[in-house]
């Protein structure tokens, strides 16, 4: 995909996420969350939603990713990952403190455009709950998507609600 196509995909994500209905911030849920795509059928609303993580604490990146890749158990959520995707490696970047390196199986490399962006941010939002995680780099069998504008993804980049909306979801 060329740069112009990537920019259109990013714009589509921003618009989809900005169409969320909320009153300033998402509802505060207690405990760690696993992030998935919203399972809405063609309506407007949030592109991403979460379900509680029911694993052990303190949070470990590998355990969170394993639970996330297992797919949602809550109704109304959709799995953003291709069938068969598996975690290959998850480790801290020795040269850049706060950066977590995630390597997934080759199936993840089949994602593109908005599907890749949504899947990326499901991972980033989930892992950002681990103490010390400031950014995440995601690869598929050692290869990065060459049409991302940057490889280090941070939770702060995701727009999860529309501050101007008046109605609660």
Helices and strands as residue ranges (DSSP letters): H 3-18, E 33-38, E 48-52, H 61-69, E 77-78, E 87-92, E 99-104, G 106-110, H 113-127, E 135-140, E 152-153, G 155-157
